[in-house]
Amino acid sequence: MEAARSSEVARAAIEMAVSRTREDEQRLKETYRYEGIHAAAVDYGGEFISSVKKVIERAVVAAKREGLIAEIQAEEGGVAGAAREALSQIMPKAIGLNVGGKIGIARKGEHIVVVIFCGIGLLHLNEVALGLGHRAVAMAAAGEGGEAPAKTNP
């Protein structure tokens, strides 16, 4: 199996984050699955400071729900850390303002990428921002062949 490149995984997460509809998300997930990339997306919104915790939690929950990560500390921490990194890139523009958008998550092998795409609102003066975080999770935590673990139901 060819080793995953973080740039491939980042591209998938970016496309998931900027997808317009649920149908687009589904189509992208199917396309990426053929490339061995597992992906997920979830919407979010609210005042930036109070939303930080919710955004990180939503990223971890979506990654588990879609089978990108197993319910183990190293993998949950990888997604949480990547989400926190992505948020830190948006923070200078968003602090004190309302944000809303989509979180895109992708994984192939040891690479996990979280992308946060958002609109930042102040009256009718809107800004747009994109933050990206990458983490590597040990291959022993992934499923056989370097793929994301199989989806499990609690």
MILOLO-618438 format. One line per 4 residues: number of its first residue (from 1); their letters; for each residue x, y, z of N, C-alpha, C. Coordinates in steps of 0.2 Angstrom, whole numbers, plus 2048, in hexadecimal, padded with zeros to 3 digits. Atoms other than C-alpha are relative to their C-alpha. Layout:
MILOLO-618438
NUM = A = X,Y,Z,X,Y,Z,X,Y,Z  ...
END
This chain:
MILOLO-618438
1 = MEAA = 804,7FA,800,800,800,800,804,806,800  7FD,7FA,800,806,811,7FC,7FF,804,806  801,7FC,7FA,80A,81C,80A,7FC,807,7FF  804,7FA,801,7FE,82B,80D,804,806,801
5 = RSSE = 7FD,7FA,800,803,83C,80A,7FC,805,804  804,7FC,7FC,7FD,849,816,7FC,805,7FC  803,7FB,805,7F9,855,807,7FA,7FD,7FD  806,803,803,7ED,848,800,7FA,801,805
9 = VARA = 805,800,7FA,7E4,847,811,7FD,807,801  802,7F9,7FF,7E4,85A,813,7FB,802,7FA  804,7FE,805,7DC,85C,802,7F9,7FD,801  807,803,7FF,7CE,850,806,7FC,804,806
13 = AIEM = 804,7FC,7FA,7CA,859,817,7FE,807,7FE  802,7F9,802,7CA,86A,80E,7FA,7FF,7FC  806,800,804,7BE,864,801,7FA,7FE,804  805,802,7FB,7B3,85C,80F,7FD,807,803
17 = AVSR = 802,7FA,7FC,7B3,86D,818,7FC,805,7FC  803,7FB,804,7AE,877,809,7FA,7FD,7FC  806,803,804,7A1,86B,802,7FA,804,802  806,7FB,7FF,790,874,800,7FA,7FC,803
21 = TRED = 806,804,7FE,783,866,803,802,7F9,803  7FF,807,7FD,782,855,80C,801,7FB,7FA  7FF,805,806,781,84D,7FB,807,801,7FD  7F8,7FF,802,792,855,7F6,804,7FC,805
25 = EQRL = 7FC,804,7FB,799,84E,807,800,7F9,7FE  801,807,801,792,83D,803,804,7FE,7F9  7FD,802,806,799,83D,7F1,808,800,801  7F9,7FF,7FF,7AA,843,7F7,803,7FA,805
29 = KETY = 7FE,805,7FC,7AB,836,805,801,7F9,7FC  800,806,804,7A7,828,7F8,806,800,7FB  7FB,7FF,805,7B4,82F,7EC,807,7FF,804  7F9,801,7FC,7C2,830,7FA,801,7F9,802
33 = RYEG = 7FF,807,7FE,7BE,81F,800,803,7FC,7FB  7FC,804,805,7C4,818,7F0,807,801,800  7F9,7FE,7FF,7D4,821,7F3,803,7FE,807  7FE,803,7F9,7D5,819,805,800,806,805
37 = IHAA = 801,7FA,7FB,7D1,82A,80D,7F9,800,803  807,800,7FC,7C3,82A,81A,7FF,807,802  802,7F9,7FF,7BA,83B,81C,7F9,801,803  806,7FE,7FD,7AD,844,826,7FF,807,800
41 = AVDY = 801,7F9,800,7A5,855,827,7FA,801,805  805,7FE,7FC,79A,85E,834,800,807,801  801,7F9,7FF,793,86F,836,800,803,807  800,7FD,7FA,795,87B,844,7FF,807,800
45 = GGEF = 801,7F9,800,792,88D,849,7FF,803,807  801,7FC,7F9,791,89A,858,805,805,801  7FB,7FB,7FF,79B,8A7,860,807,7FC,801  7F9,804,800,7AE,8A2,85E,802,7FD,806
49 = ISSV = 7FD,802,7FA,7B4,8A1,86F,7FC,7FA,804  805,805,7FD,7A5,897,876,800,7FA,7FC  800,805,804,7A6,88C,867,806,7FB,7FF  7FA,804,801,7B8,886,868,7FF,7F9,803
53 = KKVI = 800,807,7FD,7B4,877,874,7FB,7FC,7FB  805,803,804,7A4,873,869,803,7FD,7FA  7FD,802,806,7AE,873,859,805,7FA,801  7FB,806,7FF,7BC,867,860,7FC,7FA,801
57 = ERAV = 804,806,7FF,7AE,85B,867,7FD,7FE,7FA  803,802,806,7A5,85B,857,804,7FD,7FB  7FC,803,805,7B4,857,84D,802,7F9,803  7FF,807,7FD,7B8,848,859,7FA,7FC,7FF
61 = VAAK = 806,804,800,7A6,842,859,7FF,7FE,7F9  801,802,807,7A5,843,846,805,7FB,7FD  7FB,805,803,7B5,83A,843,7FF,7F9,803  802,806,7FD,7B0,82C,84F,7FA,7FD,7FC
65 = REGL = 806,802,803,79E,82B,847,801,7FD,7F9  7FF,802,807,7A5,829,836,806,7FB,7FF  7FB,806,800,7B2,81C,83B,807,802,7FE  7F9,7FE,801,7C2,827,838,804,7FE,805
69 = IAEI = 7FC,801,7FA,7C8,824,849,7FD,7FB,805  803,804,7FB,7C6,817,857,7FF,804,806  801,7FC,7FA,7C0,81C,868,806,7FE,805  7FA,801,7FC,7D2,81C,86F,803,807,801
73 = QAEE = 7FE,7F9,7FE,7DA,82B,877,805,803,7FB  7FC,7FE,805,7E8,82C,86A,7FD,803,7FA  804,7FE,806,7DC,82E,85B,7FC,806,802  804,7FA,7FE,7D0,839,864,804,806,801
77 = GGVA = 7FC,7FA,7FE,7DE,844,86A,803,803,7F9  7FD,7FD,806,7E5,845,858,7FB,804,7FC  805,7FC,803,7D5,84B,851,7FF,807,804  800,7FA,7FC,7D3,857,860,805,805,7FF
81 = GAAR = 7FA,7FC,801,7E4,85E,85E,800,803,7F9  800,7FE,807,7E2,860,84B,7FB,806,800  805,7FB,800,7D2,86A,84E,802,806,804  7FD,7FA,7FC,7DA,875,85B,805,804,7FC
85 = EALS = 7FB,7FC,804,7E8,879,84F,7FC,804,7FB  804,7FD,805,7DB,87D,842,7FD,806,802  803,7FB,7FC,7D2,888,84E,805,806,801  7FB,7FB,7FE,7E2,891,853,801,805,7FA
89 = QIMP = 7FF,7FC,806,7E4,897,841,7FB,805,7FE  806,7FC,801,7D3,89E,840,7FF,806,806  801,7FB,7FB,7D3,8A7,851,802,807,7FF  7FF,7F9,800,7DB,8B7,84D,7FB,804,7FC
93 = KAIG = 806,7FD,803,7CD,8BB,841,7F9,800,803  806,801,7FD,7BF,8B4,84B,7FF,801,807  801,7FF,7F9,7C2,8B8,85D,7FB,805,801  806,7FB,7FE,7B2,8C1,864,7FB,800,7FB
97 = LNVG = 805,7FF,806,7A8,8BE,854,7FC,7F9,800  804,806,802,79B,8B1,84E,803,7FC,7FA  7FE,804,806,7A1,8A2,843,7FB,7FB,7FF  804,805,803,799,895,839,802,7FD,7FA
101 = GKIG = 7FD,803,806,79E,888,82D,800,7F9,801  7FF,808,800,7A4,876,82B,807,7FE,802  7FA,803,7FE,7B1,86B,832,801,7FA,7FB  7FE,806,804,7B9,85F,826,806,7FC,803
105 = IARK = 7FB,804,7FD,7C3,850,82C,801,7FA,7FB  7FE,806,804,7CD,843,822,805,7FC,803  7FB,804,7FD,7D8,835,826,802,7FA,7FB  7FD,805,804,7E3,829,81C,806,7FE,804
109 = GEHI = 7FA,802,7FC,7EF,81E,826,801,804,806  7FF,7FD,7FA,7F7,827,833,7FF,808,800  802,7F8,800,7F2,839,82D,7F9,801,801  807,7FD,7FF,7E3,842,834,801,807,7FF
113 = VVVI = 800,7F9,801,7DF,853,82E,7F9,803,802  807,7FC,7FE,7D1,85F,835,801,807,7FD  801,7F9,803,7CC,86E,82B,7FA,803,802  805,7FC,7FE,7C1,87C,831,7FF,805,7FB
117 = FCGI = 802,7FA,805,7B8,887,824,7FB,804,803  805,7FC,7FD,7AE,895,82B,7FF,807,7FD  801,7F9,801,7A6,8A5,828,800,804,807  800,7FD,7FA,7A9,8B2,835,7FC,807,7FF
121 = GLLH = 805,7FA,801,79B,8BF,838,801,805,804  801,7FA,7FD,79A,8D0,83D,7FC,805,7FC  805,7FC,804,78A,8D9,837,800,7FD,7F9  800,803,807,78B,8D7,824,807,800,7FE
125 = LNEV = 7F9,800,802,79E,8D8,824,803,7F9,802  7FE,807,7FF,7A2,8C6,822,808,7FE,7FE  7F9,802,802,7B4,8BE,821,7FF,7F8,800  800,807,801,7B8,8AC,81C,807,7FE,802
129 = ALGL = 7F9,803,7FE,7C6,8A1,824,800,7F9,800  7FF,807,800,7CD,890,823,806,7FE,804  7FA,802,7FB,7D8,887,830,801,7F9,7FF  7FE,808,801,7E1,876,82E,804,7FE,805
133 = GHRA = 7FC,803,7FC,7E8,86B,83A,802,7F9,7FE  7FE,807,802,7F2,85A,837,803,7FD,806  7FD,804,7FB,7F6,84D,843,802,7F9,7FD  7FE,807,802,7FF,83C,841,7FE,7FB,806
137 = VAMA = 801,805,7FB,7F8,82D,84B,803,7FA,7FE  7FC,806,801,802,81D,84D,7FC,7FB,7FC  803,805,804,7FE,810,840,7FD,7FA,804  803,806,7FC,7FB,803,84E,7F9,802,802
141 = AAGE = 806,7FE,7FE,7EC,80D,853,7FB,7FF,7FA  804,800,806,7E5,80C,841,7FE,7F9,7FF  802,807,802,7DC,7FD,839,806,7FD,7FC  7FB,804,804,7E6,7F0,82F,800,803,7F9
145 = GGEA = 7FF,7FD,807,7EE,7F7,81F,800,807,801  800,7F8,800,7EF,809,826,7FA,804,7FF  806,7FC,802,7DD,80D,823,7FD,801,807  804,7FE,7FA,7D1,815,82F,7FD,7F9,803
149 = PAKT = 803,806,7FD,7CA,808,83C,7F8,800,7FD  807,802,802,7B9,800,838,7FB,804,805  805,7FC,7FC,7AA,80A,83E,7FD,7FB,805  803,804,7FB,7A3,803,84E,7FA,803,803
153 = NP = 805,7FD,7FC,793,806,857,800,7FE,807  7FF,801,7F8,793,808,86A,7FB,7FB,802
END
